[in-house]
Amino acid sequence: MQVDLRVAQLLSSRLCHDLVGPIGAVNTGLELLQEGFDDDGKALGLVADSAGVASRRLSFFRFAFGLGGGDKGKSTLSQARDLAVGFLSGGKVGLDWPGDTDAPLQAPAVKVILNMVLMASESLPRGGAVGIDFAVLDEGLGVAVTATGDDARLREDLRSALAEGAVAEDLTARNVHGYFAQCLARDSGALIEHSRGSDGEIRFAVLFPAATDC
């Protein structure tokens, strides 16, 4: 799949935005250590915790946005689950991803799922839970990612990025991953759909056709 240069630039901006916080905290902790203000060990703890957050986010985005896992190679759902668990660890959004579900998938399909998890987590401004469901059908593999929590909502800019008529010129670093994920899905013969459930939850769904050997 060919990606517009602007899309690549915006994905890089999004990556930097999500890393600057924990990396800045690491720098702050190191400065405190250099100045000798760590009698209670809090500065060292800040460095360790923040470095862990940065590492987990980088691992997640490397696969979700980049060539982690290869462009055409296969990955597994268990690998994707580990990345999603690490990404959401310590935050206000929990993850319900069945640990007994595993299957080899083409890397682009795994990227789509990870970006759906990202969009679902962003649909929970007050926290909540992201749930993953899989269904093996005659037509292919169905994946549903549900965001459940107070005030769950799909941001309008993400809705626009997922729309059929979305264009790269209208994207920002806040919604580029929605557009990117939809492009990956279409390249696999699929389409990311979204809806609001009767209880207010936000659901993202995709069906990877069996013919694509996802």
C-alpha positions in Angstrom: 0.0 0.0 0.0 1.3 3.4 -1.0 0.9 6.2 1.7 0.7 9.9 0.9 3.7 11.8 2.2 1.4 14.0 4.4 0.0 10.9 6.0 3.5 9.7 6.9 4.4 13.1 8.3 1.2 13.2 10.4 1.8 9.7 11.7 5.3 10.7 12.8 3.8 13.8 14.5 1.3 11.6 16.4 4.1 9.3 17.5 6.2 12.2 18.7 3.2 13.7 20.6 2.6 10.4 22.5 6.3 10.0 23.3 7.1 13.5 24.4 5.3 13.2 27.7 7.1 10.1 29.2 10.4 11.1 27.6 10.1 14.5 29.2 9.4 12.8 32.6 12.5 10.7 32.2 14.5 13.9 31.6 13.0 15.5 34.7 13.8 12.5 36.8 17.4 12.4 35.6 17.8 16.1 36.4 16.5 15.4 40.0 19.0 12.6 40.3 21.9 14.8 39.1 21.0 17.4 41.6 20.8 14.9 44.4 17.1 15.2 45.2 16.2 11.6 45.5 16.4 10.7 49.2 13.1 8.8 49.0 13.7 7.2 45.6 10.9 9.0 43.9 13.1 10.4 41.1 14.5 7.0 40.3 10.9 5.6 40.3 9.8 8.4 37.9 12.6 7.5 35.5 11.8 3.8 35.6 8.1 4.2 35.2 8.3 6.8 32.4 10.9 4.8 30.5 8.6 1.8 30.7 5.7 3.9 29.3 7.8 5.3 26.5 9.1 1.8 25.6 5.6 0.3 25.5 4.1 3.1 23.4 7.0 2.9 21.0 6.5 -0.9 20.6 2.8 -0.4 19.9 3.2 2.4 17.4 6.1 0.7 15.7 3.7 -2.1 14.8 0.5 -0.1 14.4 2.1 2.7 12.2 5.3 1.2 10.9 6.8 -2.0 9.5 6.9 -3.9 12.7 6.0 -7.4 11.9 6.9 -6.8 8.2 4.7 -5.4 5.5 3.4 -8.7 4.1 4.6 -11.2 6.7 2.3 -12.9 9.3 1.8 -12.0 12.9 -0.5 -13.5 15.6 -3.3 -12.1 17.6 -1.4 -13.0 20.8 1.4 -10.6 19.7 -1.2 -7.9 19.0 -2.8 -8.5 22.4 0.6 -8.1 24.2 1.2 -4.8 22.4 -2.3 -3.5 23.3 -2.0 -4.6 26.9 1.3 -2.7 27.2 0.0 0.4 25.5 -3.0 0.7 27.8 -1.1 -0.4 30.9 -1.4 2.0 33.8 -4.0 4.3 32.2 -7.7 4.9 32.8 -8.8 2.5 30.0 -8.8 -1.2 30.7 -8.6 -4.0 28.1 -10.7 -7.1 27.8 -9.0 -9.2 25.1 -9.6 -13.0 25.4 -6.2 -14.6 26.0 -7.2 -17.9 24.5 -7.8 -16.4 21.0 -4.9 -16.7 18.6 -4.4 -17.1 14.9 -1.8 -16.1 12.3 -2.8 -12.9 10.4 -1.2 -10.8 7.7 0.6 -7.9 9.3 -1.8 -5.3 7.8 -4.8 -6.9 9.4 -3.0 -6.8 12.8 -2.2 -3.1 12.2 -5.9 -2.5 11.6 -6.9 -4.2 14.8 -4.3 -2.2 16.8 -5.5 1.1 15.4 -9.1 0.1 16.2 -8.0 -0.4 19.8 -6.3 3.0 19.7 -9.5 4.7 18.3 -11.7 2.9 20.9 -9.5 4.0 23.8 -9.7 7.6 22.5 -13.5 7.3 22.5 -13.4 7.0 26.4 -12.4 10.5 27.6 -13.4 9.6 31.2 -12.0 6.1 31.1 -13.6 2.7 30.8 -12.9 -0.5 29.0 -12.1 -1.7 25.5 -13.4 -5.1 24.6 -12.3 -7.3 21.7 -14.4 -10.0 20.1 -13.5 -12.3 17.3 -15.7 -14.5 15.1 -14.5 -17.0 12.5 -17.1 -17.0 9.7 -17.4 -18.6 6.3 -16.8 -15.1 4.9 -13.6 -14.5 6.9 -12.5 -13.2 10.3 -14.8 -10.7 12.0 -13.4 -8.4 14.6 -15.3 -6.1 16.9 -13.7 -3.6 19.2 -16.1 -1.9 21.7 -15.5 1.1 23.9 -17.6 1.1 27.0 -17.6 3.9 29.7 -19.1 7.1 30.8 -19.5 9.7 28.0 -18.2 7.3 25.4 -18.2 9.0 22.1 -16.5 8.9 18.7 -14.8 12.2 18.0 -16.1 14.0 14.9 -12.6 14.3 13.5 -12.1 10.6 13.7 -15.5 10.0 12.2 -14.4 12.2 9.2 -11.1 10.4 8.9 -12.9 7.0 8.6 -15.4 8.3 6.0 -15.2 7.1 2.4 -14.5 10.6 1.1 -11.7 11.5 3.5 -8.6 13.1 1.9 -5.1 13.4 3.2 -5.2 17.3 3.0 -7.9 17.4 5.7 -6.2 15.2 8.2 -4.4 16.2 11.4 -2.1 14.4 13.8 -5.2 13.7 16.0 -7.1 11.7 13.4 -4.6 10.5 10.8 -4.6 7.0 12.3 -8.2 6.6 11.5 -7.6 7.3 7.8 -4.5 5.1 7.8 -6.4 2.2 9.4 -9.2 2.5 6.9 -6.7 2.5 4.0 -5.1 -0.7 5.4 -8.5 -2.3 5.8 -9.5 -1.4 2.2 -6.2 -2.7 0.9 -7.1 -6.1 2.6 -10.6 -6.1 1.0 -12.3 -5.0 4.2 -13.9 -1.9 5.7 -13.9 -0.4 9.2 -17.5 0.4 10.3 -18.5 2.2 13.5 -21.8 2.5 15.4 -23.2 3.4 18.8 -24.9 0.7 20.8 -28.1 0.9 22.8 -26.2 1.4 26.0 -24.0 4.2 24.6 -21.0 2.1 23.8 -18.9 2.8 20.7 -18.2 -0.2 18.4 -15.7 -0.6 15.6 -16.1 -3.6 13.4 -14.3 -5.1 10.4 -14.5 -8.3 8.4 -11.3 -9.6 6.8 -12.4 -11.7 3.8 -11.2 -15.3 3.8 -9.9 -14.8 0.3 -7.3 -12.3 1.4 -5.6 -15.0 3.6 -5.5 -12.6 6.5 
